[in-house]
């Protein structure tokens, strides 16, 4: 069985959702999966997250809504697994700052939930200090300079998401090459990284620092 954390690059295409969620659900076994979903002010589509997990075989799903008005994270002890949903990455980083999932249970992160799993999390931004663009401005999540925040520390590398769809690989290459993060993975939508393996319908890019400066990129297709 694939080991976690289970890091998902986002996406809504049904085949990709199934392929990326099924290994996490299998690792959880029976019991309730707790979903942490952030509300940026216009509500949370709870049914989206329930459907993604129950469609992959989950027997029960409990959605816990987080917001700046309700920053206290519900107790998820006893859950079969913890799933951190997608949305604004800076908001998730702020709301989950200092929190850690209970030890010994599977963790999955979708889009923002995958990004904040890192020890040093890329939470947004589209340009290097000084103004050079490293990814499309629309991918900046409301931030200008590439921004690193404290993450959950579940993996030692950074994670960027929607790689092929949003053009975020360049942001990760910049972050690694400039020493903002030690290494990283950029994940397409419909793509899962777990236990060092890539699954799903897309691809992933591993980015490592070069000894003399800069970064090396290796493309990895799904198993």
N, C-alpha and C positions, 0 to 999 in steps of 0.2 A: 504494500500500500504506500502511495506517495506520502511523504512527510511534509509538514508545513514549515513556516507559515505559507499560506496560500495567497499569492499576490496576483490580482487580476487587473488587466490593463484597461478595463471599461468595456463599453459596447452594449447595444440592445438587440443585435441580431440573434434570433432564437437559437440557432445552431451554436453560435459562439457562447451564449449564456449557458446553455446546457453543458457544453464541453468544459467550460471553466469552473462551473459550480459543482459538478458531480463528484470530482475527487475530494473536495472539502466535505461535502455531505456524507460521503462514504467514510471518511475519517472520523466524523462525529458519531456515527452509529445512531442508536435510538436516543430519544430525548429531545429537549427543546433547544433550538439554536437562538441565541440572543443577538438581535441586530441593533447596532447603535447607528442612528441616522440623525444628521444635523439638520435643523430647521433654520434657514437663513431669513425667515420672515414671512414666507408664503405657504407654509405647511410642508408636510412630508408625504410623498406618494408611498404610503406603507404597503399598498397592495403590490407595487412593483417588486419590492424586496421579498415579500412573502412568496410571490409567484416564482421568482427566480430560484428560490431555495426549495420550495415544495415541488416545483417542476423537475428538480434534480434529485428528488427522493426524500427530502426532509419530512419527518413526521409531524413536527410542530415548530412554529416560528413565533417569537415574541419580539415585536419592534419597540425599541426604547428611543424616544425622541429627545434629542439634546438641543439646546439653544442657549444663547447668551442670557436669556431670561430664566432658563432652568439649567444652569451649568453643572449641577450635581449629577454625576454619572450613576445610573441605577446599579444596584448590586446584581452582578451576573454570576455570582458563585452558584455552582450546581448546574449551570448550563452545559449542554453537550458540546457546544462550540460558541465562539464569539465571531461575529461578522460585522466589520465596520464598513458602512455603505459609502456611496459616492456623493459628491457635491463640492462645495467650495473648499479647496484644500487648506487655505489659510484659516478658515473657520474650524475645521476639524483639528488642525494643529493646536489652535488656541484652546478649544474645549477639552481636548484629551491631554493637554500638557500635564505631565506628572503622573498620569494614570498608566497602569500596566494591566493587561488581561490576566486572569487567574492562571497560575502555572499548571501545566499538565493537560490543558484542553486545546483543541485546534483553534487557530486564528485564521480568518480570511479577511482580506482587505480588497475592496473594489474601487478602482480609480483613486480617489483621495485616500481611502482606507489602505490602499497599497502603498501610496507615497509616504504616509505617516508611520508606516511600520519600521522605517529606517531609523538608525540612531541619529543621523543628520539628514533631515528630510528636505527635499526640494519642494517648496510650497507654492512657487509661482515666479513671476518675472519673465521678461522677454529680452532683456538686453544686459550686456556686461556693464560694469561701472564705467562711465565715460560715454555711454550711448550706443555702442555697437550692438546691433540686433543679433541674437543667437537663435531665435525661433520666432514664429509669427506673433505679433502683438496680441492677437485674440487669445493666444494660449497663456497669457501672463496672469490670468486670474485676478485682474485688478491691480497687479503690482508691476512696477517698472523694472528695477534691477532684479536679477536672479537672486532669490531669497532662500536662505537656509534656516530651518528652525529645528528645535529639539523634537525628535520623534519618539516612538515607543521603544526603540532599541531592540527590536526583534530580529533584525538583520543588520550586518555591519556595512552594507552597501546602500547607496541611494537608489530610489526607484522613481522613474518618470513614466508617465502613462499616456495613452492615446497617441503613441509614438508616430505611427504611419498616418494617422488621421489628422493630428494637430501639428505635426512637424516638431515634436519636442525632443527628438534625438539630439539636435544641435545644442539644446540647453544642457542636456546631460554631458555631452562632450565638453562643453565649456566648463561646467562645474567640476568635472574630473581633471581636465587639463590645467585649470587654474588653481587646483588644490582646495576648492571649497568642500569637496567630498572625496573620499579615498578611491572609490570605484562605484560602478552602478550598472543597473539594467534598465533599458527603455523597452516598454511593453506595448505592442499593438492592442487595439480593441480585440476582444474575443480570444485573448491570450493569457495563459496562466503560467506563472513561475512558482514551482514548489519543489523543495528538495534538490535544487540545482537543475531540474528538468523543466522543459518548456512544453506545454500542452495547449490544445485549442486549435483555432482556425487561422491564427496569424503567426507573427514572428516576434522575436525579441533580439535586442542588441546588447551585448555585454561590452562595457566601456571600462578600460583599465588605464591607469597612468603609465606613461612611458618613463623609463629611468632618466632620460635626458630632457624631459619636459613634453608637454602635450599629452595626447590620449590615443590609445589604440582601440579600434572598434571591431567586434566580431559578431556577425549575424548568426542567429541560431533559429532554426525552424522547429515547429512542433513535432513531438514524438508521434 
